Amino acid sequence: MKDITYFIGTDHAGLSLKAFVITFLEQRGFRVVDLAPKDTQRVDYPDYAKKVCQAIQNEQDRGILICGSGIGMSIAANRFKHIRAACCTDSYMAKMARAHNNANVLCLGERISGVGEVESILEAFVDYDFEGGRHLLRVQKLETMQD
C-alpha cells in the first residue's frame, strides 16, 4: 500500500461518481477514507469539503471532492489553510495542478465529466508530483495570502 491517503467527500450530486473514484484509487494501492454521505438525501457541499480538508493533516494526505460541477467544492476547500484545491475537467489541468501548483485536493464535477474523462483526470492527479523549483516560491506565496 502507498503512503498517500485519499479522503473522499461528495454532496448528493457526486455520489454516483464516488464509487468509481474509490475503486480507481484502491486498485492503485492507495488508502481511501470515505467521508461522503451514504444516501442521496440533499446535503450541503461546504460541510463535506470541511470534513475532507480538516482530515488532511500532512503532505501525504490528499482529498477528492465531488459535486455537480466541482466549482462549489473548490471554492469551499480553498478556504482552508494549507489546502490547494483544483477543479479539473481534463487531464492536462490535473497534471498542472499537481506539477506546478502542488494541489492536494482534486475537485470533480459529476455533471461535467464522464467516467472516461474522470479516469484520465485521476491518472494525471495521482501520477504527477510537484516539480518544485520556480513553482515552489509561487506556492509559498499562496500560503502567506491566507494570513
Sequence and secondary structure as in RCSB ss.txt:
>XXXX:A:sequence
MKDITYFIGTDHAGLSLKAFVITFLEQRGFRVVDLAPKDTQRVDYPDYAKKVCQAIQNEQDRGILICGSGIGMSI
AANRFKHIRAACCTDSYMAKMARAHNNANVLCLGERISGVGEVESILEAFVDYDFEGGRHLLRVQKLETMQD
>XXXX:A:secstr
  S EEEEEE GGGHHHHHHHHHHHHHTT EEEE S SS S   HHHHHHHHHHH  STTEEEEEEESSSHHHHH
HHTTSTT  EEE SSHHHHHHHHHTT   EEEEETTT  HHHHHHHHHHHHH     THHHHHHHHHHHTT 
